[in-house]
Amino acid sequence: MAWATAPSRLTDREREVLARVALGETGQTIARELSITGATVESHVRNILEKLGAKNRPHAVALALQSGELPMPPPSPQPAPGSAC
């Protein structure tokens, strides 16, 4: 199923924060990596949740992927059947 791509509702920084949330990074890690405070990260997350109408961080990631706000990651390579890992 193809999802319609709407005009972006998130700022570049909000998308950057959300991409890191999608990778499972903590607020502290995001703050350190982006050279911002933890309070700023949480402010971005609150804005993201509000703009997307999300209930929580995982919901925001799912909505952003569906709407095209975040690009879909490429699929992970799967080992061939019968091959040793």
VEXLUMPA-137780 format. One record per atom (N, C-alpha, C): x, y, z. Coordinates in steps of 0.02 Angstrom, whole numbers, plus 32768, in hexadecimal, padded with zeros to 4 digits. Example, Ala and Ser with C-alpha at 12.3 -4.5 7.8 and 13.67 -1.06 7.14 Angstrom:
% residues 2
82947EE48186
82677F1F8186
82947F5B8186
82827F908162
82AC7FCB8165
82858002818A
***
This chain:
% residues 85
802A7FC58000
800080008000
802C803E8000
8020806C7FD4
804680AA7FD1
802280DF7FFB
804981038021
802D8138804C
8035817A8028
800481A3802E
800781E68010
803982108036
805E82388013
808F82648033
807182A98038
806782C08074
804C83038081
80878333808A
807983748082
80AE83A48091
80C6839B80D9
810683A680E3
8124839B8125
810583C9815A
80F483AC8192
80DB83D381CB
811383DE81FD
814883B881F9
817F83BC8229
81B783E7820E
81DA8408823C
8216842D8229
824F83FB821B
8284841381FD
82BD83E881F0
82D883CC8232
82DC83F58266
82F783DE82A6
82C883AB82C6
828783B582C1
8257838582DC
825E834282B8
826783438276
827283058251
82B282E38266
82E6830B8273
832682F08289
831E82CE82CD
82FA82EE82FB
82EE82D1833D
82C482918336
82908294830E
8264825A8306
8289821F82E6
82B5822D82B6
82DD81F78298
830881D582CD
832281FA82FB
834B81DD8330
832081B78363
82E381D1836F
82B481AD8399
82A481698379
829B816A8337
828B812C8312
82C480F98318
830181118321
833A80E48329
834180CB8371
831580E3839D
831780CD83E2
834580F5840F
835D812E83F8
838981578421
83628178845A
8381817F8493
836281A184CC
836681ED84C1
833D821084E8
833F825984E6
8384827484F5
83A682568526
83EA826C8538
841B826284FF
8416822A84DD
8442821C84A5
8435824D846C
83F58258845D
83E382878428
83FE82CC8439
83F582E28477
840D8324848C
845883298482
847D82F78498
84C682F88492
84DB82F98448
84BD82CF841F
84D082CA83D9
84BE830983B1
8489832B83C4
8473836783A0
848B83A883C2
84AF83A183F9
84C983DB841F
8491840A8434
845C83EB8450
84248411846C
841683F584B2
83EB841684D8
83DC83FD851B
83A583C88517
83A183A1854D
836C83708552
832783908551
832283CB856F
82E283EF856E
82CE84038527
82FF841484FE
82F1842684B9
82DA83E88492
82F983AF849F
82E48370847F
829B83638492
828B836884D2
8246835A84E8
8215838C84CA
822B83CA84C1
820083FC84A1
81F283E88458
822683D28435
821D83BA83F0
81ED837F83EF
81F68350841D
81CC8314841F
81838329842C
81778356845A
8132836D8466
8114838C8428
813C83B58405
812483D483C7
8114839F8392
813F836D838D
81358336835C
80F48312836C
80EA82FF83AC
80AE82DB83BF
806F830483AF
8072834483BD
8038837083B0
802B83768365
805F8384833F
8057838E82F7
803E835082D3
8055831582E9
804182D782C9
800282B982E7
7FEC82D38321
7FB282B68343
7FC282728360
800082698376
801782298391
800E822683DC
800481E983F4
7FFB81DD843C
803C81D68461
807081BE843E
80B181B2845E
80E681AF8427
812581A4843B
815C81A4840A
8155816E83D5
8147812F83E8
813F80FC83B3
8107810D8382
80D08128839C
8098813B8371
80AE81728342
80D681A28359
80EE81D8832F
811A81BD82F7
8145818D8308
8170816E82D4
8145814C829F
8114812582B6
80E881028286
80C381338259
80A781678276
80838199824F
80B181BD821D
80ED81CD8234
811D81F08209
813381C481CF
813C818481DB
814E815681A4
811481508173
80D7814A818C
809D81428161
809181808136
809D81BB8153
808E81F9812F
80C882118104
810281F1810A
813C820680E4
8166823B8106
8153824E8144
817C827E816A
81C282618177
81C682208181
820581FD8188
820981CB814F
824481C48130
824A819280FB
824A814C8118
822F811D80F2
823080D78106
827880BF8102
8291809D8136
82D580838132
82D880498101
8312803E80E1
8317800580B4
83117FC480DC
82F77F9080BC
82F17F5180E0
83357F3580F3
83387F13812B
83767EF38141
83827EB68115
83C17EA98103
83CE7E6D80DC
83C07E2F8107
839F7DFF80E8
838E7DC1810B
83BE7D8A80F4
83D57D608121
84007D29810C
83D87CF980E0
83FB7CDB80B0
83DB7CAB8083
83C67C6E80AB
838D7C508099
83777C1480BD
83AD7BDF80BD
83B77BC280F7
83E87B8C80FE
84307BA48108
843B7BE68106
84807BFE810F
848C7C09815A
84CA7C02816E
84DC7C0D81B4
84E37C5781C1
84CE7C6D81FC
84D17CB4820E
85147CC6822A
***
